[in-house]
Structure formats: C-alpha cells, structure tokens
Amino acid sequence: MGFNLTVWEETAAAILAENERRRDAGMSSELTLKSLHPASARLVYNAALATRAKRILEVGTSAGYSTLWLGRAAMENSAMVLSLEVKPDFAEMARENVKSAGLAEYVSIETCDAVEFLPSVCGEAKFDFVFLDAEKTEYLAYFDLIWPHVDTRGSVFADNVISHSEALAGYLKHVRDLADAATDTVKIGNGLEWTVKI
C-alpha cells in the first residue's frame, strides 16, 4: 500500500481517538496508550525533516502515533525508523497502524526491552535522530547506551520533561552537564528536551 496523506491523517486521528476512549473508560495505565502530544509530534517531525535525518531511532512506540510522524519524515528523507516497544500488543497495534498509513517500508518495530536490546542494535550503528518516550525511570539508561552512537549534530528528543519533571530531573541534569551536547527544553505539549551532539 502506497502513502496517501488523507489515509495517514485518518490513521493518526484514529490512534488519538482510541487513546481518549481508553482514558475515558478508566482503563489501567497498562492498557492506556501513551500518544505523543500532537504539537510535540509536529515539532519532532519538522526537526527530523530540517536535519535531513536518515537513521532514526524511537524508544517507546505505544500504538504508533509518534511513529507515524517519524515514518512520514523518513519517507520524505529516504530514511528508516527503528522503533522499540516492550509490550507485544502495543507493538502489533503499531505495526498495523504503520501499515495502514502506507509507511511499512520505512518503519521497523521491534518488540523488546530497550535496555537489553540497545547494546546489540547500536554496535557500530550510528543514529542521527533519536526520540525517547518510554519508561521515565529508564531515560538515563537509554541515553547512555545511545549517546556514543549518535552522530555529531545528531538530535535526541526526550518527551514529558515538564509533565514528569520530578522523575526526569536526573536526566535533565545529566544532559545539561555533558561537554559534548547543546540542550534546551522546548515548552510544547508535555515538554521536550532537545539535545544535540556537538
């Protein structure tokens, strides 16, 4: 199935609608979707386009809302997205959404524990764009595994740095103390920390 913007928009809207339906139904946190704020999604997409990102890594897929935005950027950049999701049912849902949106050839979704999987996937690989939106307590572990494999001028975006400021205080201090990074908080959605390797 080829890419069609209308179908892509419908798929993205359906994920957000399902996200709200589950929240309104009072489902447990294990079952609710963790969709990126739409304004944050557009910023991440724009940044991936502007930096001509070719090797994109996402940690935390959920149902694939942010993945659709990254996949669209990958399509326009002739790039690839590798997305990691620990929950099999969410990973399968995301695969179906990516396929429905016509982006399957630009996105690969792995069902795995990111901390365990990242050492094997990084290896000699380099990434020029990384998006973190998974377990907040693991952000530091994700970052330290990934950072040595981020290209110079590559970006790492971390979501929820305002909405989960206490949980991510250690992460923010860590990236701000790095000698080889320029970083700032973007006050959009739930707050994004944008860290660039220098």
Z-matrix of the N, CA and C atoms (Angstrom, degrees):
N
C 1 1.459
C 2 1.519 1 109.92
N 3 1.317 2 117.64 1 127.11
C 4 1.452 3 121.82 2 179.62
C 5 1.515 4 112.18 3 -80.14
N 6 1.346 5 115.30 4 171.33
C 7 1.459 6 120.42 5 -178.64
C 8 1.515 7 110.57 6 -79.91
N 9 1.330 8 114.86 7 134.01
C 10 1.457 9 122.57 8 175.85
C 11 1.521 10 106.16 9 -135.84
N 12 1.335 11 117.43 10 120.57
C 13 1.460 12 120.92 11 -173.85
C 14 1.529 13 112.21 12 -59.05
N 15 1.321 14 117.34 13 -38.83
C 16 1.462 15 120.02 14 -179.98
C 17 1.519 16 111.07 15 -64.06
N 18 1.319 17 116.55 16 -43.21
C 19 1.468 18 120.85 17 178.21
C 20 1.525 19 109.81 18 -64.82
N 21 1.342 20 116.19 19 -41.61
C 22 1.463 21 120.13 20 177.19
C 23 1.528 22 110.53 21 -58.02
N 24 1.328 23 116.71 22 -47.48
C 25 1.467 24 121.12 23 -179.81
C 26 1.526 25 111.11 24 -62.19
N 27 1.318 26 116.83 25 -40.61
C 28 1.467 27 120.47 26 179.06
C 29 1.526 28 111.23 27 -64.90
N 30 1.332 29 116.73 28 -39.94
C 31 1.463 30 120.71 29 179.16
C 32 1.525 31 110.85 30 -65.85
N 33 1.334 32 116.52 31 -44.34
C 34 1.463 33 120.65 32 178.58
C 35 1.531 34 110.79 33 -62.21
N 36 1.322 35 116.62 34 -43.32
C 37 1.469 36 120.48 35 179.14
C 38 1.522 37 111.71 36 -64.18
N 39 1.330 38 116.68 37 -36.81
C 40 1.472 39 120.73 38 179.65
C 41 1.531 40 110.83 39 -65.55
N 42 1.332 41 117.24 40 -36.57
C 43 1.472 42 119.65 41 177.63
C 44 1.526 43 109.89 42 -64.30
N 45 1.327 44 117.32 43 -45.56
C 46 1.459 45 120.22 44 179.59
C 47 1.524 46 111.17 45 -63.18
N 48 1.329 47 116.93 46 -39.01
C 49 1.464 48 120.86 47 178.92
C 50 1.526 49 111.06 48 -64.28
N 51 1.332 50 116.64 49 -41.31
C 52 1.466 51 120.88 50 177.87
C 53 1.530 52 110.54 51 -66.77
N 54 1.314 53 115.86 52 -36.29
C 55 1.459 54 120.87 53 176.08
C 56 1.526 55 110.10 54 -58.43
N 57 1.330 56 116.89 55 -48.13
C 58 1.461 57 121.60 56 -179.96
C 59 1.519 58 111.53 57 -67.07
N 60 1.323 59 116.85 58 -39.05
C 61 1.466 60 120.22 59 -179.73
C 62 1.522 61 110.50 60 -60.59
N 63 1.313 62 116.37 61 -43.71
C 64 1.469 63 119.90 62 -179.50
C 65 1.520 64 111.68 63 -67.35
N 66 1.318 65 116.66 64 -38.83
C 67 1.460 66 119.64 65 177.45
C 68 1.531 67 110.86 66 -65.03
N 69 1.333 68 115.74 67 -46.51
C 70 1.466 69 120.12 68 -178.88
C 71 1.525 70 111.74 69 -63.56
N 72 1.332 71 117.10 70 -29.23
C 73 1.460 72 121.55 71 179.24
C 74 1.529 73 112.14 72 -80.03
N 75 1.328 74 115.84 73 -3.74
C 76 1.454 75 119.91 74 178.30
C 77 1.514 76 114.28 75 71.05
N 78 1.332 77 115.90 76 28.52
C 79 1.464 78 119.08 77 179.57
C 80 1.524 79 110.61 78 -65.53
N 81 1.312 80 116.54 79 155.96
C 82 1.457 81 121.80 80 -179.42
C 83 1.525 82 110.10 81 -65.75
N 84 1.336 83 115.93 82 161.31
C 85 1.459 84 120.21 83 -179.79
C 86 1.523 85 111.97 84 -61.85
N 87 1.332 86 116.93 85 -23.38
C 88 1.461 87 121.00 86 177.87
C 89 1.532 88 111.84 87 -68.83
N 90 1.340 89 115.73 88 -25.82
C 91 1.463 90 120.22 89 -175.82
C 92 1.531 91 113.33 90 -104.44
N 93 1.344 92 116.83 91 -18.99
C 94 1.459 93 117.82 92 179.71
C 95 1.524 94 109.75 93 -73.72
N 96 1.316 95 115.62 94 146.97
C 97 1.457 96 121.23 95 -179.93
C 98 1.521 97 109.31 96 -81.99
N 99 1.298 98 116.43 97 150.73
C 100 1.467 99 121.91 98 -179.28
C 101 1.532 100 108.29 99 -112.55
N 102 1.324 101 115.72 100 72.59
C 103 1.466 102 119.71 101 -176.60
C 104 1.526 103 111.27 102 -84.39
N 105 1.309 104 115.24 103 137.90
C 106 1.453 105 122.25 104 176.92
C 107 1.528 106 109.55 105 -63.17
N 108 1.340 107 116.56 106 143.12
C 109 1.464 108 120.86 107 176.54
C 110 1.533 109 108.42 108 -58.78
N 111 1.332 110 118.85 109 135.64
C 112 1.468 111 120.60 110 -176.86
C 113 1.525 112 114.46 111 -54.81
N 114 1.338 113 117.66 112 -38.90
C 115 1.472 114 119.48 113 178.90
C 116 1.523 115 110.85 114 -65.92
N 117 1.323 116 116.81 115 -37.70
C 118 1.465 117 120.88 116 177.21
C 119 1.525 118 110.55 117 -67.52
N 120 1.333 119 115.70 118 -38.93
C 121 1.467 120 120.45 119 179.28
C 122 1.521 121 110.73 120 -60.87
N 123 1.323 122 116.47 121 -42.65
C 124 1.470 123 119.56 122 179.80
C 125 1.530 124 110.73 123 -66.11
N 126 1.329 125 117.51 124 -39.18
C 127 1.463 126 120.09 125 178.30
C 128 1.522 127 110.98 126 -63.55
N 129 1.331 128 117.17 127 -45.79
C 130 1.460 129 121.20 128 179.47
C 131 1.530 130 110.20 129 -60.89
N 132 1.319 131 115.83 130 -42.51
C 133 1.474 132 121.12 131 177.46
C 134 1.528 133 110.71 132 -60.88
N 135 1.328 134 116.58 133 -48.15
C 136 1.465 135 120.58 134 -179.82
C 137 1.523 136 111.18 135 -61.12
N 138 1.344 137 116.55 136 -40.77
C 139 1.460 138 120.47 137 -179.40
C 140 1.528 139 110.93 138 -66.04
N 141 1.317 140 116.81 139 -40.55
C 142 1.466 141 120.27 140 178.09
C 143 1.529 142 110.70 141 -63.59
N 144 1.330 143 116.41 142 -39.60
C 145 1.464 144 120.14 143 176.98
C 146 1.519 145 111.17 144 -65.95
N 147 1.329 146 115.96 145 -48.72
C 148 1.464 147 120.92 146 -174.45
C 149 1.522 148 112.13 147 -63.84
N 150 1.326 149 116.61 148 -33.97
C 151 1.469 150 120.57 149 -179.34
C 152 1.528 151 112.20 150 -90.13
N 153 1.336 152 116.04 151 1.91
C 154 1.468 153 122.14 152 179.96
C 155 1.524 154 111.86 153 53.57
N 156 1.331 155 115.35 154 43.48
C 157 1.463 156 121.06 155 -176.57
C 158 1.528 157 110.94 156 -58.70
N 159 1.322 158 115.75 157 134.03
C 160 1.465 159 121.96 158 -178.87
C 161 1.521 160 112.45 159 -112.19
N 162 1.334 161 116.41 160 -34.14
C 163 1.473 162 121.48 161 -177.25
C 164 1.519 163 107.55 162 -121.79
N 165 1.324 164 115.10 163 98.88
C 166 1.468 165 122.07 164 -171.49
C 167 1.522 166 109.75 165 -107.43
N 168 1.322 167 115.85 166 132.22
C 169 1.459 168 122.13 167 178.07
C 170 1.515 169 109.26 168 -120.79
N 171 1.323 170 116.09 169 131.21
C 172 1.464 171 121.61 170 176.13
C 173 1.526 172 108.21 171 -120.90
N 174 1.328 173 116.68 172 130.68
C 175 1.459 174 121.69 173 175.65
C 176 1.524 175 107.38 174 -112.46
N 177 1.333 176 115.48 175 108.15
C 178 1.461 177 121.70 176 -175.95
C 179 1.520 178 110.49 177 104.90
N 180 1.318 179 116.22 178 97.23
C 181 1.468 180 121.81 179 -174.14
C 182 1.521 181 112.28 180 -95.65
N 183 1.340 182 116.28 181 -39.64
C 184 1.464 183 123.46 182 -170.13
C 185 1.531 184 107.72 183 52.13
N 186 1.331 185 118.26 184 -130.84
C 187 1.464 186 119.76 185 -178.19
C 188 1.520 187 113.02 186 -86.74
N 189 1.332 188 116.59 187 -0.64
C 190 1.454 189 119.27 188 172.90
C 191 1.516 190 116.99 189 99.44
N 192 1.343 191 118.25 190 16.80
C 193 1.471 192 118.52 191 -179.54
C 194 1.530 193 110.72 192 -63.93
N 195 1.332 194 116.75 193 -53.89
C 196 1.465 195 118.92 194 178.03
C 197 1.521 196 110.90 195 -63.96
N 198 1.326 197 116.38 196 -31.42
C 199 1.468 198 121.31 197 179.78
C 200 1.521 199 110.77 198 -63.51
N 201 1.332 200 117.10 199 -36.10
C 202 1.464 201 119.95 200 177.30
C 203 1.527 202 110.75 201 -62.78
N 204 1.337 203 116.35 202 -41.35
C 205 1.464 204 119.65 203 178.77
C 206 1.530 205 111.00 204 -67.10
N 207 1.329 206 116.64 205 -43.66
C 208 1.462 207 119.69 206 178.66
C 209 1.522 208 110.93 207 -66.68
N 210 1.330 209 116.25 208 -38.20
C 211 1.454 210 120.44 209 177.73
C 212 1.512 211 112.56 210 -63.83
N 213 1.324 212 115.87 211 -38.22
C 214 1.468 213 119.71 212 177.81
C 215 1.530 214 110.47 213 -65.42
N 216 1.346 215 116.05 214 -41.60
C 217 1.468 216 119.47 215 175.93
C 218 1.522 217 110.52 216 -62.99
N 219 1.334 218 116.20 217 -41.19
C 220 1.466 219 120.31 218 179.08
C 221 1.518 220 111.11 219 -61.52
N 222 1.313 221 116.90 220 -42.34
C 223 1.463 222 120.99 221 178.44
C 224 1.534 223 109.89 222 -59.32
N 225 1.321 224 116.28 223 -45.36
C 226 1.460 225 120.36 224 -176.40
C 227 1.530 226 111.89 225 -73.68
N 228 1.340 227 116.57 226 -21.89
C 229 1.464 228 120.85 227 178.52
C 230 1.528 229 112.51 228 -99.34
N 231 1.337 230 117.54 229 4.18
C 232 1.469 231 121.78 230 -172.93
C 233 1.526 232 110.10 231 52.83
N 234 1.341 233 114.70 232 51.19
C 235 1.465 234 122.36 233 -173.63
C 236 1.521 235 110.60 234 -122.49
N 237 1.339 236 115.25 235 -172.09
C 238 1.465 237 121.88 236 177.74
C 239 1.529 238 109.68 237 -136.64
N 240 1.342 239 114.61 238 147.52
C 241 1.465 240 122.24 239 174.44
C 242 1.526 241 108.25 240 -114.07
N 243 1.321 242 116.24 241 131.38
C 244 1.457 243 122.25 242 168.29
C 245 1.517 244 106.42 243 -109.62
N 246 1.329 245 116.64 244 119.07
C 247 1.463 246 121.21 245 -178.29
C 248 1.526 247 109.92 246 -117.66
N 249 1.332 248 116.25 247 136.21
C 250 1.466 249 122.14 248 -176.36
C 251 1.526 250 110.19 249 -114.27
N 252 1.336 251 116.30 250 128.20
C 253 1.472 252 121.77 251 -179.75
C 254 1.518 253 109.63 252 -137.44
N 255 1.332 254 116.37 253 129.06
C 256 1.458 255 120.63 254 -175.40
C 257 1.528 256 113.14 255 -79.48
N 258 1.337 257 117.78 256 -27.25
C 259 1.463 258 120.56 257 -176.03
C 260 1.530 259 110.46 258 -92.34
N 261 1.333 260 117.63 259 118.51
C 262 1.471 261 120.63 260 -176.93
C 263 1.521 262 114.00 261 -57.91
N 264 1.350 263 117.53 262 -39.42
C 265 1.465 264 118.76 263 -178.30
C 266 1.524 265 111.53 264 -68.47
N 267 1.335 266 117.37 265 -37.15
C 268 1.457 267 120.22 266 176.37
C 269 1.527 268 110.40 267 -67.75
N 270 1.331 269 116.53 268 -42.43
C 271 1.470 270 120.09 269 -179.97
C 272 1.519 271 111.16 270 -60.15
N 273 1.330 272 116.88 271 -41.72
C 274 1.462 273 120.50 272 179.83
C 275 1.530 274 110.82 273 -67.64
N 276 1.339 275 115.98 274 -40.30
C 277 1.461 276 120.30 275 177.16
C 278 1.533 277 109.90 276 -60.97
N 279 1.325 278 116.06 277 -42.80
C 280 1.463 279 120.47 278 -179.99
C 281 1.520 280 111.57 279 -64.72
N 282 1.333 281 116.99 280 -41.01
C 283 1.470 282 119.98 281 177.93
C 284 1.521 283 110.98 282 -59.26
N 285 1.320 284 115.98 283 -43.18
C 286 1.464 285 120.04 284 179.33
C 287 1.529 286 110.82 285 -64.48
N 288 1.341 287 116.86 286 -39.84
C 289 1.469 288 120.21 287 179.54
C 290 1.524 289 111.37 288 -67.27
N 291 1.321 290 116.43 289 -41.17
C 292 1.469 291 120.51 290 178.19
C 293 1.527 292 110.24 291 -63.86
N 294 1.330 293 115.76 292 -42.03
C 295 1.468 294 120.05 293 177.97
C 296 1.528 295 110.81 294 -63.83
N 297 1.332 296 116.63 295 -45.28
C 298 1.468 297 120.98 296 179.56
C 299 1.517 298 111.85 297 -59.94
N 300 1.335 299 116.05 298 -34.47
C 301 1.463 300 120.62 299 -178.47
C 302 1.528 301 112.71 300 -81.82
N 303 1.339 302 117.31 301 -1.63
C 304 1.452 303 121.08 302 177.16
C 305 1.513 304 114.47 303 78.43
N 306 1.351 305 116.60 304 26.30
C 307 1.466 306 120.42 305 -175.55
C 308 1.528 307 113.62 306 -117.65
N 309 1.318 308 117.46 307 12.90
C 310 1.464 309 120.61 308 -173.10
C 311 1.530 310 112.65 309 -59.21
N 312 1.315 311 118.25 310 -31.88
C 313 1.473 312 119.39 311 -177.98
C 314 1.526 313 112.80 312 -76.29
N 315 1.336 314 116.88 313 -8.74
C 316 1.462 315 120.33 314 -179.43
C 317 1.527 316 113.20 315 -109.49
N 318 1.326 317 116.94 316 -3.13
C 319 1.467 318 120.88 317 -174.15
C 320 1.520 319 110.43 318 -133.46
N 321 1.330 320 115.62 319 132.27
C 322 1.458 321 122.29 320 172.40
C 323 1.524 322 108.05 321 -120.21
N 324 1.333 323 116.83 322 126.80
C 325 1.464 324 121.32 323 -178.85
C 326 1.520 325 108.99 324 -113.20
N 327 1.322 326 115.92 325 121.93
C 328 1.457 327 122.44 326 178.91
C 329 1.528 328 109.27 327 -104.68
N 330 1.328 329 116.01 328 132.55
C 331 1.460 330 120.87 329 174.09
C 332 1.523 331 107.18 330 -90.24
N 333 1.333 332 116.87 331 111.43
C 334 1.459 333 119.85 332 -173.64
C 335 1.523 334 110.66 333 -167.68
N 336 1.320 335 115.25 334 165.61
C 337 1.455 336 122.22 335 166.53
C 338 1.525 337 105.97 336 -85.00
N 339 1.320 338 116.70 337 118.14
C 340 1.464 339 120.49 338 -172.08
C 341 1.525 340 112.57 339 -60.36
N 342 1.330 341 117.68 340 -39.77
C 343 1.467 342 120.07 341 -178.47
C 344 1.522 343 110.47 342 -62.34
N 345 1.322 344 116.66 343 -36.92
C 346 1.463 345 120.32 344 178.78
C 347 1.531 346 111.86 345 -77.44
N 348 1.328 347 116.51 346 -34.45
C 349 1.464 348 121.20 347 -173.04
C 350 1.525 349 113.35 348 -82.91
N 351 1.334 350 116.94 349 -34.73
C 352 1.462 351 120.24 350 -172.13
C 353 1.528 352 114.60 351 -57.75
N 354 1.342 353 120.11 352 -40.72
C 355 1.476 354 117.55 353 179.44
C 356 1.527 355 113.15 354 -57.87
N 357 1.332 356 116.99 355 -34.92
C 358 1.464 357 119.30 356 -179.11
C 359 1.521 358 112.08 357 -77.59
N 360 1.339 359 117.32 358 -34.40
C 361 1.464 360 119.16 359 -177.49
C 362 1.523 361 111.32 360 -80.67
N 363 1.331 362 116.33 361 -30.64
C 364 1.460 363 118.43 362 -179.70
C 365 1.521 364 109.79 363 -69.24
N 366 1.331 365 117.17 364 -66.40
C 367 1.455 366 118.95 365 178.32
C 368 1.514 367 111.87 366 44.98
N 369 1.325 368 115.91 367 -118.80
C 370 1.464 369 121.25 368 178.01
C 371 1.535 370 111.39 369 -93.96
N 372 1.318 371 116.61 370 0.30
C 373 1.472 372 120.08 371 -176.63
C 374 1.522 373 110.89 372 -68.92
N 375 1.305 374 115.71 373 152.79
C 376 1.459 375 122.52 374 174.02
C 377 1.520 376 108.31 375 -124.62
N 378 1.334 377 115.67 376 142.41
C 379 1.453 378 121.09 377 176.29
C 380 1.517 379 108.71 378 -119.41
N 381 1.328 380 116.22 379 143.56
C 382 1.462 381 118.59 380 176.20
C 383 1.523 382 112.35 381 -110.82
N 384 1.338 383 116.45 382 -0.68
C 385 1.469 384 119.62 383 177.85
C 386 1.529 385 108.14 384 -154.58
N 387 1.329 386 116.13 385 124.83
C 388 1.464 387 121.65 386 -177.91
C 389 1.523 388 108.83 387 -130.37
N 390 1.326 389 115.44 388 137.28
C 391 1.462 390 120.54 389 176.57
C 392 1.525 391 108.94 390 -125.97
N 393 1.343 392 116.73 391 123.48
C 394 1.455 393 123.14 392 179.96
C 395 1.523 394 110.40 393 -107.78
N 396 1.323 395 116.26 394 122.57
C 397 1.462 396 120.70 395 176.70
C 398 1.527 397 108.33 396 -155.71
N 399 1.318 398 115.32 397 63.56
C 400 1.466 399 121.14 398 -177.97
C 401 1.529 400 108.16 399 -132.59
N 402 1.325 401 117.50 400 -143.05
C 403 1.459 402 120.97 401 -178.69
C 404 1.531 403 110.24 402 -63.31
N 405 1.331 404 116.07 403 120.75
C 406 1.468 405 119.91 404 -176.00
C 407 1.529 406 111.58 405 -62.56
N 408 1.324 407 117.18 406 -35.01
C 409 1.467 408 120.75 407 -179.38
C 410 1.524 409 112.05 408 -67.67
N 411 1.338 410 116.79 409 -13.16
C 412 1.467 411 120.78 410 -178.00
C 413 1.528 412 113.19 411 -104.95
N 414 1.334 413 117.60 412 -0.30
C 415 1.467 414 119.47 413 -177.06
C 416 1.525 415 112.55 414 -54.43
N 417 1.334 416 116.97 415 -44.05
C 418 1.466 417 120.18 416 -179.57
C 419 1.527 418 111.00 417 -61.21
N 420 1.332 419 115.68 418 -43.25
C 421 1.468 420 119.65 419 179.20
C 422 1.526 421 110.74 420 -63.62
N 423 1.344 422 116.87 421 -45.16
C 424 1.469 423 120.01 422 177.75
C 425 1.533 424 109.73 423 -57.29
N 426 1.330 425 114.83 424 -50.65
C 427 1.465 426 120.55 425 -173.78
C 428 1.528 427 110.97 426 -60.04
N 429 1.323 428 116.19 427 -47.02
C 430 1.469 429 118.90 428 -176.64
C 431 1.524 430 112.35 429 -66.41
N 432 1.323 431 117.23 430 -29.97
C 433 1.457 432 120.09 431 175.85
C 434 1.532 433 111.41 432 -72.84
N 435 1.320 434 116.23 433 -35.65
C 436 1.464 435 121.40 434 -173.76
C 437 1.526 436 113.35 435 -87.09
N 438 1.334 437 117.74 436 -38.36
C 439 1.466 438 121.66 437 -169.73
C 440 1.526 439 114.15 438 -52.78
N 441 1.344 440 119.91 439 -41.96
C 442 1.473 441 118.72 440 178.09
C 443 1.522 442 113.50 441 -61.78
N 444 1.321 443 116.98 442 -16.47
C 445 1.470 444 121.62 443 -176.96
C 446 1.532 445 112.69 444 -108.12
N 447 1.330 446 115.96 445 13.27
C 448 1.464 447 120.96 446 176.08
C 449 1.520 448 108.26 447 -93.33
N 450 1.321 449 116.53 448 129.68
C 451 1.461 450 121.51 449 178.87
C 452 1.526 451 111.18 450 -63.81
N 453 1.323 452 116.63 451 153.77
C 454 1.461 453 120.69 452 170.35
C 455 1.527 454 108.89 453 -57.25
N 456 1.311 455 115.36 454 133.95
C 457 1.468 456 125.73 455 -173.33
C 458 1.528 457 112.84 456 72.64
N 459 1.323 458 116.75 457 7.60
C 460 1.456 459 120.12 458 174.12
C 461 1.520 460 110.69 459 -74.97
N 462 1.327 461 115.88 460 155.63
C 463 1.467 462 122.19 461 -175.70
C 464 1.519 463 111.73 462 -112.08
N 465 1.340 464 115.40 463 142.84
C 466 1.459 465 121.81 464 168.19
C 467 1.531 466 107.10 465 -123.28
N 468 1.324 467 115.80 466 118.18
C 469 1.459 468 121.65 467 175.12
C 470 1.529 469 108.71 468 -102.83
N 471 1.324 470 116.64 469 132.11
C 472 1.465 471 121.52 470 175.28
C 473 1.523 472 108.64 471 -121.27
N 474 1.327 473 116.45 472 126.47
C 475 1.456 474 120.62 473 -177.34
C 476 1.529 475 111.49 474 -88.67
N 477 1.339 476 114.74 475 161.04
C 478 1.475 477 124.57 476 172.96
C 479 1.529 478 114.14 477 72.51
N 480 1.330 479 118.00 478 23.48
C 481 1.462 480 118.31 479 -177.33
C 482 1.530 481 112.79 480 -74.69
N 483 1.338 482 117.92 481 -14.50
C 484 1.464 483 120.99 482 173.12
C 485 1.524 484 110.03 483 -96.69
N 486 1.321 485 117.21 484 -48.31
C 487 1.477 486 120.44 485 -178.38
C 488 1.527 487 112.32 486 -65.70
N 489 1.330 488 117.74 487 -27.63
C 490 1.464 489 122.34 488 178.87
C 491 1.535 490 109.48 489 -122.50
N 492 1.332 491 115.24 490 47.51
C 493 1.469 492 120.43 491 -172.85
C 494 1.521 493 112.88 492 -61.73
N 495 1.320 494 117.71 493 -37.77
C 496 1.471 495 119.04 494 179.55
C 497 1.518 496 110.93 495 -66.12
N 498 1.321 497 116.08 496 -48.15
C 499 1.468 498 120.30 497 -177.98
C 500 1.523 499 111.83 498 -63.68
N 501 1.334 500 116.47 499 -28.78
C 502 1.467 501 119.94 500 -175.31
C 503 1.529 502 113.39 501 -106.24
N 504 1.324 503 116.90 502 12.48
C 505 1.468 504 119.90 503 179.09
C 506 1.526 505 111.13 504 -59.54
N 507 1.329 506 117.41 505 -41.55
C 508 1.460 507 121.23 506 179.17
C 509 1.512 508 112.08 507 -64.71
N 510 1.336 509 116.21 508 -38.74
C 511 1.466 510 120.65 509 178.03
C 512 1.522 511 110.06 510 -63.02
N 513 1.328 512 116.04 511 -46.96
C 514 1.464 513 119.78 512 -178.27
C 515 1.524 514 111.24 513 -62.18
N 516 1.322 515 117.18 514 -43.20
C 517 1.469 516 119.76 515 178.27
C 518 1.528 517 110.22 516 -61.74
N 519 1.313 518 116.35 517 -40.76
C 520 1.462 519 121.36 518 -177.94
C 521 1.531 520 111.30 519 -61.66
N 522 1.324 521 117.09 520 -50.63
C 523 1.471 522 118.87 521 -176.63
C 524 1.525 523 111.07 522 -70.22
N 525 1.337 524 116.49 523 -29.78
C 526 1.468 525 118.64 524 179.81
C 527 1.518 526 112.65 525 -76.49
N 528 1.320 527 116.83 526 -19.04
C 529 1.468 528 120.68 527 178.79
C 530 1.527 529 112.70 528 -89.25
N 531 1.314 530 118.28 529 -6.82
C 532 1.456 531 121.22 530 -177.21
C 533 1.526 532 111.33 531 -70.99
N 534 1.336 533 115.84 532 135.81
C 535 1.461 534 120.08 533 178.62
C 536 1.525 535 111.66 534 -76.50
N 537 1.339 536 116.42 535 -24.90
C 538 1.468 537 119.61 536 -175.74
C 539 1.523 538 112.10 537 -105.53
N 540 1.343 539 116.96 538 33.42
C 541 1.464 540 120.01 539 -178.87
C 542 1.522 541 111.36 540 -142.19
N 543 1.314 542 114.86 541 145.30
C 544 1.465 543 122.62 542 167.35
C 545 1.521 544 105.54 543 -114.36
N 546 1.322 545 117.80 544 127.92
C 547 1.460 546 119.59 545 -172.82
C 548 1.516 547 111.22 546 -142.20
N 549 1.326 548 115.76 547 149.73
C 550 1.463 549 120.34 548 178.98
C 551 1.521 550 108.77 549 -156.98
N 552 1.329 551 115.72 550 153.22
C 553 1.462 552 121.78 551 176.69
C 554 1.517 553 109.52 552 -90.31
N 555 1.316 554 116.16 553 127.22
C 556 1.466 555 122.18 554 176.45
C 557 1.520 556 106.77 555 -99.26
N 558 1.324 557 116.21 556 116.86
C 559 1.461 558 121.06 557 -173.27
C 560 1.528 559 111.01 558 -86.64
N 561 1.304 560 114.28 559 66.63
C 562 1.467 561 123.06 560 177.25
C 563 1.522 562 106.97 561 -127.00
N 564 1.322 563 117.28 562 142.30
C 565 1.456 564 120.53 563 178.99
C 566 1.514 565 111.17 564 58.77
N 567 1.319 566 117.14 565 -125.49
C 568 1.459 567 122.47 566 179.42
C 569 1.521 568 112.67 567 -93.94
N 570 1.328 569 115.97 568 9.94
C 571 1.456 570 121.48 569 178.53
C 572 1.509 571 111.96 570 92.60
N 573 1.324 572 116.56 571 123.63
C 574 1.463 573 123.00 572 178.05
C 575 1.520 574 109.26 573 -118.15
N 576 1.321 575 117.54 574 132.97
C 577 1.458 576 120.31 575 170.29
C 578 1.526 577 106.89 576 -96.89
N 579 1.332 578 115.18 577 121.34
C 580 1.462 579 121.38 578 -179.04
C 581 1.523 580 108.24 579 -106.51
N 582 1.306 581 116.75 580 110.92
C 583 1.454 582 123.25 581 -177.02
C 584 1.521 583 109.31 582 -114.93
N 585 1.321 584 116.17 583 125.49
C 586 1.462 585 122.34 584 -177.66
C 587 1.524 586 108.72 585 -114.83
N 588 1.323 587 116.99 586 134.58
C 589 1.465 588 121.74 587 178.18
C 590 1.520 589 109.96 588 -78.47
N 591 1.322 590 116.03 589 130.12
C 592 1.462 591 119.63 590 -178.10
C 593 1.529 592 109.92 591 -121.15
